[in-house]
Amino acid sequence: QVQLVESGGGLVQPGGSLRLSCAASGTIFSRNFMGWYRQTPGKERELVASITGGGRTNYANSVKGRFTISRDNAKNTMYLQMNTLKPEDTAVYYCYSETVTGRGYWGQGTQVTVSS
């Protein structure tokens, strides 16, 4: 059974930094497409950043230059380094993993709040 566990969320002041982690189990992590999504109340979940099994990355325009996605296949873990955080980055952040057969899995989410 695939499990994704996020950690690293919290409260940070504008301009600050956080690093999110997503630990995966029960899947061949190194081959999976991985992504970070976020959602605020009343809005659809949106893609923040993604990384393929080969390491190709993609970012939402709103976070380009501020966020960095990475993965450590030896640790079955994906990261999202978030710098220069803004109040509009406040959301629940979700980890997503998709296997080579197209099955998708979600983590439980971690709250990020950017506020002074």
Secondary structure, 3 states (H helix, E strand, C coil): CCEEEEECCEEECCCCCEEEEEEEECCCHHHCEEEEEEECCCCCCEEEEEECCCCCEEECCCCCCCEEEEEECCCCEEEEEECCCCHHHCEEEEEEEECCCCCEEECCCEEEEECC
